[in-house]
């Protein structure tokens, strides 16, 4: 991999994977790496956050698929919320992730559970929730951490854009986005701390509806209709179908507050 020093903020690539565009002509072969990265992120630079209506389907090895409708919220750089809905729109559960904590509320139970963000996967498993909602956020948005750089290299059939941890003597990939010669995304691959691939993500189609297109400056092609994530570490296939996006909605801040009409109390999870 040919390394290129680039002073770019994380927002330039957070949503680049969501751009199933159709190029009029191939990108010139002599286009410099920094330009490739900027072009890959151009469609989504104006996205600060969104609200989307989704259907999530999870299937573990040896088990039948489980599906749930819901509402997905995201705000850069790392705030995430998923509200699972039952028939007639009743809330089954609410999950909020901040940079360091998670909050989980199930109205039928009445308790608000909270704890360190890194402990919520185990908590979900104990509560019978098969899908890991954080995969969705990780697939769409990669936050730039200290020591990360974005690197681009030309391949025989397109481009590879890496997000890698850089330290003296080592260069470990965290994510690789593979594009064709027209900068149409083919696949995104995520790596663990030992540089082993564990998550493969593809995106397809155009969202049925993106609002507001004009004021947000986001073309409909910038957001996918379907996200498919294959988690090889846990033998899990996760599919998310997006019905409608509301981009940069007013009052997004308030959407990350769980309000329980019959809240019994708070329970800390360790």
N, C-alpha and C positions, 0 to 999 in steps of 0.2 A: 504494500500500500504506500502510495506516495503521499507524504505528509505535507500539509500546507498550513501555515500559521494564519489564523483568521480571527479577527476581533469582532465577533458577532454575538448578539444577545440571543438568549434561548427562544425568544418569541419568533425569531426568523424561521425556526424549524418546527415549532410545536405542532402546527397543524399541516405541515407540508404533505404528510401522508394522506391527507384527505382530498387530494386534488386529482380526480380522474378526468383530466382534461384531454382533449384531442388536439394535437399540435397540427398547425397548417403545414409545416415542413420541419425536418429534423434540425436539431440544434447544430450550428457549425462545429466541426471537429476541434477547432482551435479555441473554443470558448474557455476562458480561465475558470478554475475551480470555484473561486469566490462568486463568480457570476452565476454558475450553475446552482449554487446553494440559494442565492437570492431569487433566482427565477423559480425554483421549486417551492419557495415560500410566498411568492407574490400574491397568490389568490387569497391567502388567509391572514395577511398581516394586520388587517383591520378587525379581526375577531378578538374581542376581549373576553367573551364568554357567551354561553348560549343555554337555551332551554329546549329540549327535544322530547317528542312523544315517541316511545320506542316499544318494541317487542323483543324480549331477551329469551333466547332458547339455549339451554345448557344440556350437554350430554356427556356423562362420564362413561368410561370404558365398561361394557357389560351391563349398562343400565339404559332404560328408555329416556327419551328427551323430556325435559321439564321446561315449560314456557310460562312467561309472565309479562303482562303489559305493564308499562310504567312511565314515569317522567324522569328524564335525566337532566341534571344541571351541571354546568362546569363554569368556573371562573379562573382565569389565569392568575397565578401560575399553577396552583395545585388544589384548589377547593373543588369538591366533587360531592354530588348528592344523587341518590337514586331512591325514588318513591315507588314501591311495588304496589300495583293496583289489582284488585279482584273485580269480579263482575259488578257492573253498575258503578264502577269508579271508587269503590270502598278501598281505603288504604290498608294493605296487609302489613307493611313495615316501611320505616323511613331510615335511611342510612346516610349519614353526613361524614365526610372526611375533610379534615383541615390538614395543615402541614404537619401537625404532630399528634392529633387525637382523632378518635372516631366517636360517633354518637349513633345509637341504635334504639329505635322506639317501635314497639308493636302495640297498636291501640287495644287489641284484644287482651293484652296483658297489663298494660298501664305503667310499666317501669321504663325509665330512660337509662340505658346502659352506656357507659363511657369509659374510655381507657386509651392507652398509647396506640397510635395508628398501626404500629407493627404487630399488635396483638389481635387485630380485628378478624383476620382470616380464620384463626383458630376458633374465635368466638362464633363466627358464622357457621362453621362446620358443626359445632356443638348444638346449634339451633336449627339444624336441618336444611340450611340454605346451601344448595349445591354450587351455584355460580359464584364466582369471585368478581363483584362489580368493579374492583379496582383495575382489572384487566382492560376494561373499556377505556378508562382514563389513561392507562399506561400506553395503550395502543394508539390513541389519538394524540396524546400530548406528552412529550418528553421534556421534563424540566432540566435545565442545565445546572449541573452541580459543580462545586469547586473542583478544578482539575480536569474538567471536560473541554473538549474542542470538537468542532465540526470539521470534517475532512471530506474531500470529494476526489474521486478518481474516475478516469474514463475506462470503460470496459469495451469488449468486442461488440456488444450489442446495446450499449447505453451508458449509464452512470451508476456508481455506488456512492451514496452519501452516508458517512459514518458519524456517529456520536461516540466518542471514545474518551476514556480516562487516560490522562497523560501525566506521567511522573518520570523522574530521572531514570532512564534505562528501560522503561516499560511503556507500552501503548496497548491498552485493553479495550476492545470494542464493547459498548453498551447496547448499541443499536446500529443496524445497517438497513438503509432504504434503497431498494433496487429500482431503477427507472430505465425505460427504453430510451431510444435516441430522441424521442419527442417529449421527454420528461413526463411520461405517463407512468404512474406508480405500478410496479408489478408485485412487490412483496416487501414487507418489513420484518426484520428478524431481530429478536432481542437476545442478549447474552447474559449469563450469570457472572458472578465474581471470578470464575475460573475461565471465562471466555467460551463457555459452552452454550450453544443455542438452546433456548427453552421455550420460546414463544414465536410463532409464525403468524403474521397478520396480513390479510388481504382485504381490499375495499373495492366495492363495485357499485355501478349505477349512480344516478343523480337523485338527490333528494326530491320528493314530490313537491315540497313547498319550503321555501326559505324566506323568512320575514325578519326585518324589512330589508329587501335587497338594496334599494336606493341609498338609504341613510347609512347602512352598515358598510356599503361598498363591497359586499361579498357576492360574487356570482354564484348561482345555484350549483354549478359544477364543482365548487370548492368543497362541498360537503357530500359524503357518500350516502347512498340509500341503504347499503348493507356493509357491515363489518363482520369478518369471520376471523376468529382467533383460535389457533390450535396450540394448546398448552401441553407440550410433550412431557413436561416434568410431572404433571398430574393426570395425564391421559384424559384431558378435558377438551371438548369442542364447544366454543361459545359463539353464537351468532346473534347479532344485534341488527334488527331492521328499524330504520329511522323513518317515521311517517312525516313529521314536520319539524322544522327548526325555527326557533325565534332567536335571532342573533342580537347580541348586545341589548337584552331587554332592560327596560327601566326597573329599578328596584331589585336588581339581581342580588344585592347584598342581603335583602330580607329573605330570599329563598333558601338561605342556608341556616335558618333558624327553625328548629322543630317545635311545634306548638301542640301539646297534647291536652285536649279538653278534659280528659279524666286521668291526668298524670298523678300517679301514686307517690313517686319519688325518684331519686337517682341512685343507681348502683354502680360502684366503681369496679372495673374489670382489670385484672393484672395478668 
